Amino acid sequence: MVKFEKNFIFGLATSSYQIEGAATEDGRSPSIWDTFCKTPGKVYEGHTGDVACDHYHRYKEDVKILKEIGVNTYRFSISWSRIFPEYGKYNPKGMEFYKKLIDELIRNDIEPTVTLFHWDLPMWAYNMGGWLNRDSVKWFQEYAVKVFEELNDSVKFWTTHNEPFCASILGYNLGVHAPGHKNIREALIAAHHILLSHGAAVEAFREFGFKDSKIGIILNLSPFYPVSDSKEDIEASYRCDGLSNRWFLDPVFKASYPEDLKKIFIKMAGEFDFIKDGDLQKISIKNDFLGVNYYSRNLVKFFQDSKLNCQSVKGNLKKTAMGWEIYPEGLYDIIVRLRKEYTQLPIYITENGAAFDDVLFEGKQIKDAERIDYIKSHLMKIADLNRQGADIKGYYLWSLMDNFEWTYGYSKRFGIVYVDFKTQERILKDSALWYKDVIKNRTIK
Ligand code: IFM
């Protein structure tokens, strides 16, 4: 039996574009994801977030479900283009939705955790150069300040960016996420401006003078392991780790980019003239906590014909429906490394969860034992880590409900609540009932 401390918080997480729907309602303007979804061939079967889980209209029902599961906190993100449909034009109607949602959460004793950016960059911002334009830092800061002013003390937990790796590297280098560019220089510029906008938002947060609210950034971190003990594989693994992990951790915690990778990138992408004096000081501004999203590990080998001379290898562990290996030890390794090399700030696991091919049993039950095993094994690791003094303060399970899984559309189900996308009916999966029990007893049996 594993017990969690009284003050350990249990939560659930979602993001705006993945659940809200109401894409054109109350003045919302399109984001890069609306455009990407409508570009043929980009998203599974042309799925879009136009309706998604219709959470915009069903938020009360969804808060009721959160209450029933018993979570202490709920993490969601704000759609920037809902509250700023044009540059400089504030839309109170869009903000009203978040105010109502927060009121409903607080009425139900659920602490809101707000993420300012979960990838849905407004199209107006993209048309002005998006994250490639250094002014995006100013636009983001202005947006953040308005949200701070409007939501104010009703929110105690704030996060600036969710997974800057995805918004920059997947969106601007690999082209698999919006806006679908394939250019390494652009990706490095986008990553830099995103990180800088994090610093600018935290700076504004400090100036705002919140009394007891906290702010941090969320990084998706995943350990890389070489497939063999050969020097080539070990070095390849370190390089891959450099792009996924160190490229984001080092500026945030050490005010520098990794020198080994900088040398490689300068050859591929030209000079780093987009980094100006003072930028790294701003990026490394002190946060109140770090959010860590963890799903799986990476197994890699040396490979001559790739940019970083490093290639993924398929591992032989059990996998989720995403094809991701189930490896809770990876979470352990990441946290131990963070504590040793990067930070003593409180850590929250801001995402962890799994997609499986759920089957609706007799129209009313989802026996998702594999998901329960996944969550359980990761929570056990967290308990282990805390016993060793890791100071992990909370866990947000991804996700409250099945939703729009980016390029996979609705074909991958991460929720602990099943959504019938034809009728919008919600059904608690066995994992939701299991999580409810864990939260109630603060114990894993
Ligand atoms: O659904 C995503 C989420 O938006 C960001 N982190 C990973 C999840 C699963 O892929």
Residues whose N, C-alpha, C, O or C-beta is under 5 A from the ligand:
A	BS01	IFM	none
